[in-house]
């Protein structure tokens, strides 16, 4: 392969390779671009079998983005990985409250994690509708609690915390939440894998769909 390929050519070739290696799959035409971009950013083909979408999650996520709903992440890495020009195109305010000094001071005073308090703070902001979690299980557990207590009803949850303590369990708790709130839109995966880069990739895939149209 030529080393002089343009970035868009490299991406296209990467997608061709992913399509070829995965082969036939159960994903819908709307879901596959999201799964494929998760694989592309992580080079991990496990996402082809572990990703989970609630009913109409892609369509509702795209609608939230097109509507300019505010977006909050649990890490600065996730926020920096989301395409700023695409967010700006829809007038979306992206924020990472974990990096807010007031959140940090208050979390220390209360004896809770910054990720937990960031979700609590974001839930109180009516302009924020999209919650992107790519690191902390505590953030996802807190968001689930806030949903159950009817403090917030997200327009979309991207729940991809990574790690060992609580990562898989928080995702299973999100999946179980669908029984109580069948209209809750979320995208997640099963198991310990996840991460800020994958969470950002999912949002970027949705932003592209929002700009270029659903398949």
Residue pairs with C-beta under 8 A, 6 or more apart in sequence:
1 13
5 13
11 40
14 40
15 36
15 40
18 36
18 39
18 40
18 45
19 36
21 45
22 36
22 39
22 45
22 48
25 32
25 35
25 48
27 35
27 51
28 58
29 215
30 58
30 59
30 209
30 214
30 215
31 51
31 53
31 58
33 205
33 208
33 209
33 215
34 51
34 53
34 58
34 187
34 202
34 205
34 206
35 47
35 48
35 51
36 205
37 201
37 202
37 204
37 205
38 44
38 47
38 51
38 189
38 198
38 201
38 202
38 205
39 45
39 47
39 48
40 201
41 197
41 198
41 200
41 201
42 193
42 195
42 197
42 198
42 201
44 193
46 191
46 193
47 189
47 193
47 198
50 189
50 190
50 191
50 193
51 187
51 188
51 189
52 171
52 175
52 187
52 188
52 189
52 190
53 186
53 187
54 178
54 184
54 185
54 186
54 187
55 182
55 185
56 185
57 156
57 185
57 186
57 187
58 187
58 206
58 209
58 214
59 214
60 155
60 156
60 185
61 130
61 155
61 156
61 158
61 185
61 187
61 206
62 206
62 209
62 210
62 214
63 155
64 129
64 130
64 155
64 156
65 90
65 92
65 130
65 206
65 207
65 210
66 90
66 210
67 90
67 129
67 155
68 90
68 91
68 92
69 92
69 127
69 128
69 129
69 130
69 155
70 92
70 93
70 94
70 95
70 125
70 127
70 128
70 129
70 130
71 82
71 87
71 92
71 93
71 94
71 95
71 128
71 129
71 130
71 131
71 132
71 203
72 94
72 95
72 96
72 97
72 118
72 119
72 122
72 128
72 130
72 131
72 132
73 79
73 82
73 94
73 95
73 96
73 132
73 133
73 134
73 196
73 199
73 200
74 96
74 98
74 115
74 118
74 119
74 132
74 133
74 134
74 135
74 136
74 139
74 161
75 96
75 98
75 134
75 135
75 136
75 196
76 96
76 98
76 99
77 134
77 135
77 196
77 197
77 200
78 96
78 132
78 134
78 135
78 196
78 197
78 199
78 200
79 94
79 95
79 96
79 200
80 200
81 196
81 197
81 199
81 200
81 201
81 204
82 94
82 132
82 200
82 203
82 204
82 207
83 204
83 207
84 94
86 204
86 207
86 208
86 210
86 211
87 94
87 207
89 211
90 207
90 210
93 127
95 122
95 128
96 118
97 103
97 117
97 118
97 121
97 122
98 104
98 114
98 115
98 118
100 118
100 121
103 114
103 117
103 118
103 121
104 114
106 117
107 113
107 114
107 116
107 117
110 117
113 136
113 138
113 139
115 135
115 136
115 138
115 139
115 142
116 136
116 138
116 139
116 141
116 142
118 139
119 131
119 133
119 139
119 142
119 143
119 146
120 142
120 146
122 128
122 131
123 143
123 146
123 151
123 152
124 151
129 154
129 155
129 156
130 154
130 155
130 156
130 158
130 203
131 143
131 154
131 156
131 157
131 158
131 159
132 158
132 199
132 200
132 202
132 203
133 139
133 140
133 143
133 157
133 158
133 159
133 160
133 161
133 199
134 158
134 160
134 161
134 162
134 194
134 195
134 196
134 197
134 198
134 199
134 200
135 161
135 162
135 163
135 194
135 195
135 196
136 161
137 161
137 163
137 165
137 166
137 167
137 169
137 170
138 166
139 161
140 157
140 159
140 161
140 170
140 171
140 173
140 174
141 166
141 170
141 173
143 152
143 154
143 157
143 159
144 170
144 173
144 174
144 177
146 152
147 153
147 154
147 177
147 181
147 184
148 177
148 180
153 181
153 184
154 184
154 185
154 186
155 185
156 185
156 186
156 187
156 206
157 174
157 184
157 185
157 186
157 187
157 188
158 186
158 187
158 188
158 199
158 202
158 203
159 170
159 171
159 174
159 186
159 187
159 188
160 171
160 187
160 188
160 189
160 194
160 195
160 198
160 199
160 202
161 167
161 170
161 171
161 194
162 192
162 193
162 194
162 195
162 198
163 192
163 194
164 192
167 191
167 192
167 194
168 190
168 191
168 192
171 188
171 189
171 190
171 191
171 194
172 190
174 186
174 188
175 188
175 190
177 184
178 184
178 186
187 202
209 215
